[in-house]
Amino acid sequence: MAADSDVNISEQLDALRERFVGKTRQQLQDIGDRVRRIRDEVPTETDLDEIYQMLHRLAGSSGTFGFHGLGHRARDLEQQVKPMVDLAKESRLSPESMSAVIGPRFQRAVASLNSLLDGGAQALKTAGGRSPVPQTGIPSGAREAVRLAVVWPPGEDAAERADLCEGLEDGGFSVCNVALEDLLPRLASEELLVVLCHDSLAEVVADQLQIFASQPGGHLVPFLTVGEDDGFSRNYDLAAMGAFGTFTMPVDVPALSDRIERILSEQESKSGGRVLIVDDDLELLEHYALILESAGLSVRTIPNPDALLHALSEFDPDIVFMDVRIGGFSGITLARMIRFDARWIGLPIVYLSSEKDRSTQLEALSEGADEFITKPVSDNYLINVSRVRCYRARQLDKLISRDSLTGLLKHNLIKQEVHKEYARAKRSGYDSVVAMIDLDHFKQVNDTITQGR
């Protein structure tokens, strides 16, 4: 079933790439027409700005669809045009200077973009195969049976291994002893969620897990180690290898079990989240949504910022991605507007933009954004940023909005949630009921549990 899903997603990605090619052909023709108009007729600042905006979009989106050469060349041309656009904004650009820069050499460079598009399309067609689907995270449904692989050197601390396996099985884990040479095949054929290895095998196990993660259908499998060296140098080396933890012998099995549970819970929490994306490039918008949804995230896309405030209230995202410029709107101004509402003060806002100017990036960050990612961005990087940001946002929201003892909403947020649910019920045409339960003598319960802690 997972393989069928991957094929379907790949087909959709291929269709998006074809749409990108068709749209780009039209844009390149439009750029060429405007360049000729500047060269042969009366040049206008509108033509210049449109050329700049189209090159800017190509520089940011081409790499996402596999046309890296086209993206690099478009960025070079964009940087040539940008100083003239800045002068035009200050009304200091003359038609003569515009025609001087948009000369025969620039015209030939624009014409070469068509060759890069055709060459890239042919190369992708010749390479064959479908667009790859990013593989990250724990396979869905695998969490129900926690399979743990124990990798141990033959004859080394055999009694410790036996006691360890018995203790983990008593704790509800499904434990299998795996020889080092069998680890990679077993990872490919079974849903092993965690690997526990002897310290002496850590380097080799880490390499095997990296190989598995890089294979089609592979994913990151956390591993922990058991050994006798608990010094700084060894712990540092293990952390550099990517280990999730280390335990010294004799192992505190309850502590190890708790650590494994926390690792898996954190990974599950990071696999979900609500992502809102604002961008006027429809093909890029659909590509981002498809990739993030395939990774288990809920996604809402907005091509027109007019719908932004409504989407924030209805979708309640964990993170917002937006471009610095979206049609006639400024992403920097939109970020400032989002912060008007106290509900969105802590909402992570991340720019996805091909803007390279450092001063513009710093201005964007100073107006309430949290991060600036330069396009093109790889699919895996986008997934990882989304997961980590969503996870941290939910954890922070939980600390702020919920009582640490009961896990229930704090008093000042109860009314807000009641209003939200009432509005949802009204839109859906359902009746709504609010029930309040008063527990007598709850202070005694509270004091007892608090003392127990």
C-alpha positions in Angstrom: 0.0 0.0 0.0 2.8 2.4 0.9 4.5 1.7 -2.5 1.2 2.4 -4.3 1.0 5.7 -2.4 4.5 6.7 -3.4 3.8 6.0 -7.0 0.7 8.2 -6.9 2.6 11.0 -5.3 5.4 10.6 -7.9 2.9 10.9 -10.7 1.5 14.1 -9.2 5.0 15.5 -8.8 5.7 14.6 -12.5 2.5 16.4 -13.5 3.5 19.5 -11.5 6.9 19.5 -13.3 5.2 19.3 -16.7 3.1 22.3 -15.7 6.2 24.2 -14.6 7.8 23.5 -17.9 4.8 24.8 -19.9 4.4 27.9 -17.7 8.1 28.6 -17.8 8.1 28.5 -21.7 5.4 31.2 -21.7 7.3 33.3 -19.1 10.5 33.1 -21.1 8.7 34.2 -24.2 7.2 37.1 -22.2 10.7 38.1 -20.9 12.1 38.0 -24.4 9.2 40.2 -25.7 9.8 42.8 -22.9 13.6 42.8 -23.5 13.0 43.4 -27.2 10.6 46.2 -26.4 13.2 47.9 -24.2 15.8 47.5 -26.9 13.7 48.6 -29.9 10.9 50.8 -28.6 10.4 53.2 -25.8 11.5 51.4 -22.6 9.2 51.5 -19.6 9.9 50.9 -15.9 6.9 48.4 -15.9 8.7 46.2 -18.4 11.9 46.3 -16.3 10.1 45.4 -13.1 8.2 42.5 -14.8 11.4 41.1 -16.2 13.0 41.3 -12.7 10.0 39.6 -11.0 9.8 36.8 -13.5 13.6 36.1 -13.2 13.2 36.3 -9.4 10.5 33.6 -9.5 12.5 31.4 -11.9 15.6 31.7 -9.7 13.6 30.5 -6.7 11.4 27.7 -8.2 13.5 26.1 -11.0 15.7 24.0 -8.6 12.6 22.5 -6.9 11.5 20.9 -10.2 15.0 19.7 -11.1 16.1 22.6 -13.4 19.1 23.8 -11.3 21.1 25.2 -14.3 18.1 27.3 -15.3 17.7 28.6 -11.7 21.4 29.6 -11.5 21.3 31.5 -14.8 18.1 33.2 -13.9 19.6 34.4 -10.6 22.6 35.8 -12.4 20.3 37.8 -14.8 18.1 38.9 -11.9 21.2 40.3 -10.1 22.1 42.3 -13.2 18.6 43.8 -13.4 18.1 44.6 -9.7 20.3 47.7 -9.5 18.2 49.3 -12.3 15.0 48.4 -10.5 16.3 50.1 -7.4 17.2 53.2 -9.4 13.8 53.2 -11.0 12.2 53.2 -7.5 14.1 56.4 -6.8 13.2 57.9 -10.2 16.9 58.0 -11.1 16.8 55.6 -14.1 17.0 57.1 -17.6 15.8 55.2 -20.7 19.3 55.4 -22.1 20.9 53.7 -19.1 18.1 51.0 -19.2 18.8 50.3 -22.8 22.5 50.2 -22.2 22.2 47.4 -19.6 19.5 45.5 -21.5 21.8 45.1 -24.4 22.6 42.4 -27.0 24.6 40.4 -24.4 21.7 40.4 -22.0 19.3 39.5 -24.8 21.5 36.5 -25.8 21.6 35.4 -22.1 17.8 35.5 -21.9 17.6 33.4 -25.1 19.9 30.8 -23.5 17.3 30.2 -20.7 15.2 28.4 -23.3 18.1 26.1 -24.1 18.6 25.4 -20.4 14.9 24.6 -20.0 14.8 22.3 -23.0 18.1 20.6 -22.0 16.9 20.1 -18.5 13.6 18.6 -19.6 15.4 16.3 -22.0 17.9 15.2 -19.3 15.2 14.4 -16.8 13.3 12.4 -19.5 16.5 10.5 -20.5 17.2 9.7 -16.9 13.9 8.0 -16.6 12.1 7.1 -13.4 9.6 9.2 -11.5 10.1 12.1 -9.2 11.5 10.8 -5.9 9.2 10.9 -2.8 11.1 11.9 0.4 11.3 9.2 2.9 11.5 10.4 6.5 10.3 9.5 10.0 8.8 6.4 11.5 6.5 4.3 9.2 2.9 4.9 10.0 1.3 2.3 12.2 4.7 0.9 13.3 4.4 2.3 16.8 1.8 -0.3 17.9 4.5 -3.0 18.2 7.8 -1.6 19.4 10.4 -3.9 17.8 13.8 -3.4 19.3 17.0 -4.8 17.8 19.8 -5.7 20.1 23.2 -5.8 18.3 26.0 -7.4 20.5 29.4 -8.8 19.8 29.6 -12.6 20.1 30.7 -13.8 23.5 31.0 -10.2 24.9 29.1 -9.6 28.2 26.6 -12.4 27.3 25.0 -12.4 30.8 24.5 -8.7 30.6 22.8 -9.0 27.2 20.5 -11.8 28.4 19.4 -9.8 31.5 18.9 -6.7 29.4 16.7 -8.5 26.8 14.7 -10.2 29.5 14.1 -6.9 31.3 13.1 -5.1 28.1 10.7 -7.9 27.1 9.1 -7.7 30.6 8.6 -4.0 29.9 6.5 -4.7 26.9 9.1 -4.4 24.1 9.5 -7.0 21.3 13.2 -7.7 21.4 15.2 -9.5 18.7 18.9 -10.3 18.8 20.5 -9.3 15.5 24.0 -10.1 14.3 25.9 -7.1 13.0 26.2 -8.5 9.4 22.4 -9.0 9.4 21.4 -5.5 10.6 21.0 -3.8 7.2 18.9 -6.6 5.7 16.7 -6.8 8.8 16.1 -3.1 8.7 14.9 -3.3 5.1 12.6 -6.3 5.8 11.2 -5.5 9.2 9.9 -2.5 11.1 12.6 -2.1 13.7 12.0 1.1 15.5 15.0 1.3 17.8 18.5 -0.3 17.8 20.4 -1.0 21.0 24.0 -1.9 20.5 27.2 -2.6 22.5 29.5 0.4 22.7 32.2 -1.4 20.8 30.0 -1.7 17.7 28.7 1.9 17.8 30.7 3.2 14.8 29.7 0.3 12.5 26.0 0.4 13.6 25.9 4.2 13.0 27.2 3.7 9.4 24.7 0.9 8.7 21.8 3.1 9.9 23.0 6.0 7.7 23.1 3.7 4.7 19.6 2.5 5.5 18.3 6.0 5.9 19.7 7.0 2.5 18.0 4.1 0.6 14.6 4.4 -1.1 12.0 3.7 1.5 14.6 4.1 4.3 14.2 6.3 7.3 16.1 7.4 10.4 16.2 4.7 13.1 17.3 5.9 16.5 20.1 3.9 18.3 21.4 3.8 21.8 24.5 2.2 23.2 25.5 0.2 26.3 29.1 0.2 27.5 31.4 0.8 30.4 33.0 4.1 29.4 30.9 7.1 30.6 33.5 9.7 30.1 33.2 13.0 28.3 35.3 12.0 25.3 33.3 8.8 24.6 29.9 10.5 25.1 31.0 13.3 22.7 32.0 10.7 20.1 28.7 8.9 20.4 26.8 12.2 20.1 28.7 13.0 16.9 27.8 9.6 15.5 24.1 10.4 16.0 23.4 8.2 19.1 20.2 9.1 21.0 21.7 8.1 24.3 24.1 5.8 26.2 23.9 3.6 29.3 26.6 2.1 31.4 26.6 -1.5 32.7 24.8 -2.8 34.7 22.0 -1.1 32.8 19.1 0.5 34.7 16.4 -1.2 32.5 13.4 1.0 33.7 15.5 4.1 32.9 16.4 2.7 29.5 12.7 1.7 28.8 11.6 5.2 29.7 14.2 6.7 27.4 13.1 4.6 24.5 9.5 5.5 25.1 10.4 9.2 25.1 12.4 9.0 21.9 9.5 7.3 20.1 6.9 9.7 21.5 9.0 12.7 20.4 9.4 11.3 16.9 5.6 10.7 16.7 5.0 14.2 17.9 7.3 15.6 15.2 5.6 13.6 12.5 2.4 15.8 12.6 1.5 19.4 12.6 -0.4 22.1 10.7 1.4 24.1 8.1 0.1 27.2 6.4 1.9 28.3 3.2 1.4 31.7 1.4 2.8 32.0 -2.1 1.6 33.2 -5.5 3.5 30.5 -7.4 0.8 27.9 -7.8 3.0 25.1 -9.0 5.5 25.6 -6.2 2.6 25.9 -3.7 1.2 22.6 -4.8 4.6 21.0 -4.8 5.2 22.0 -1.2 1.8 20.9 -0.1 2.2 17.5 -1.8 5.6 16.9 -0.2 4.5 17.9 3.3 1.3 16.0 3.2 3.2 12.9 2.1 5.2 13.3 5.3 2.1 13.3 7.5 1.6 17.0 8.0 -1.7 18.9 7.5 -1.3 21.7 5.0 -3.4 24.7 4.0 -2.2 26.8 1.0 -3.1 30.4 0.2 -2.2 31.9 -3.2 -3.8 35.2 -2.3 -3.0 36.9 1.0 -6.6 38.3 1.2 -7.6 35.0 2.8 -4.7 35.0 5.3 -6.6 36.1 8.5 -9.5 33.8 7.9 -7.1 30.9 7.4 -5.2 31.7 10.6 -8.5 31.6 12.6 -10.0 28.6 11.0 -6.9 26.4 10.4 -4.9 27.4 13.6 -1.5 26.6 12.1 1.6 25.6 14.0 3.8 27.4 11.5 3.4 29.8 8.5 5.7 29.8 5.4 5.5 32.8 3.1 7.5 34.6 0.4 8.9 38.1 0.9 6.8 39.3 -2.0 3.5 37.7 -2.9 2.0 39.4 -5.9 1.4 43.0 -4.9 1.8 42.3 -1.2 4.8 42.5 1.0 5.5 39.5 3.1 7.2 41.7 5.7 4.1 43.8 6.1 1.9 40.6 6.3 4.2 39.3 9.1 3.7 42.5 11.0 0.0 42.4 10.5 -0.2 38.8 11.8 1.4 40.0 15.0 -1.4 42.5 15.6 -3.4 39.6 17.1 -2.2 38.4 20.5 -3.1 34.8 19.5 -0.3 34.8 16.9 2.4 36.5 18.8 4.3 33.2 19.2 3.4 31.7 15.9 6.6 30.7 13.9 6.8 32.6 10.6 9.4 31.4 8.2 10.2 33.1 4.9 10.7 30.9 1.8 12.2 33.3 -0.7 14.8 33.6 -3.4 15.7 37.0 -2.0 19.5 37.1 -1.6 19.9 40.7 -0.4 21.1 40.5 3.2 19.6 43.8 4.2 16.2 42.7 3.0 16.6 39.4 4.9 17.5 41.2 8.1 14.6 43.6 7.7 12.2 40.7 7.2 13.6 39.0 10.4 13.4 42.2 12.4 9.6 42.5 11.7 8.5 39.4 13.5 9.7 36.4 11.4 11.7 33.5 12.9 13.8 32.2 10.0 14.7 33.0 6.4 15.2 30.1 4.0 16.5 30.8 0.6 14.9 29.1 -2.4 15.2 26.6 -3.8 14.8 24.4 -0.7 15.2 20.6 -0.8 12.1 18.6 0.0 13.7 16.8 3.0 14.9 20.1 4.5 11.4 21.6 4.2 9.9 18.5 5.9 12.4 18.6 8.7 12.1 22.3 9.3 8.3 21.9 9.4 8.3 19.0 11.8 10.8 20.6 14.2 9.1 24.0 14.2 5.6 22.4 14.6 6.8 20.2 17.5 8.4 23.1 19.3 5.4 25.3 18.8 3.1 22.7 20.2 5.3 22.0 23.2 5.6 25.8 24.0 1.8 26.2 23.6 1.3 23.3 26.0 3.5 24.9 28.6 1.8 28.2 28.3 -1.8 27.1 28.0 -2.2 24.0 30.1 -1.9 23.3 33.8 1.3 21.2 34.5 -0.5 19.0 37.0 -3.8 18.2 35.3 -3.0 18.8 31.7 -6.2 20.8 31.4 -6.5 24.3 29.8 -5.8 27.2 32.1 -8.7 29.4 33.2 -7.9 32.3 30.9 -8.0 30.1 27.8 -11.2 28.2 28.6 -13.5 31.0 27.4 -11.4 31.4 24.2 -11.9 27.7 23.4 -15.6 27.8 24.2 -16.0 30.7 21.7 -14.0 28.9 19.1 -16.0 25.6 19.4 -19.3 27.6 19.4 -18.4 29.3 16.2 -17.4 25.9 14.7 -20.7 24.4 15.7 -22.7 27.3 14.3 -20.9 27.1 10.9 -21.6 23.4 10.8 -25.3 23.8 11.8 -24.9 21.7 15.0 -26.2 22.4 18.5 -23.6 23.1 21.2 -23.5 22.4 24.9 -21.1 23.6 27.6 -20.9 21.4 30.7 -19.2 22.5 33.9 -18.3 20.0 36.6 -17.4 21.1 40.1 -15.4 18.7 42.2 -15.8 19.2 46.0 -12.7 19.1 48.2 -10.4 19.0 45.1 -7.7 20.8 47.1 -7.1 17.6 49.0 -6.5 15.7 45.8 -4.3 18.4 44.5 -2.2 18.5 47.7 -1.9 14.7 47.8 -0.7 14.4 44.2 1.7 17.4 44.6 3.2 15.8 47.7 3.6 12.5 45.8 5.7 14.3 43.2 
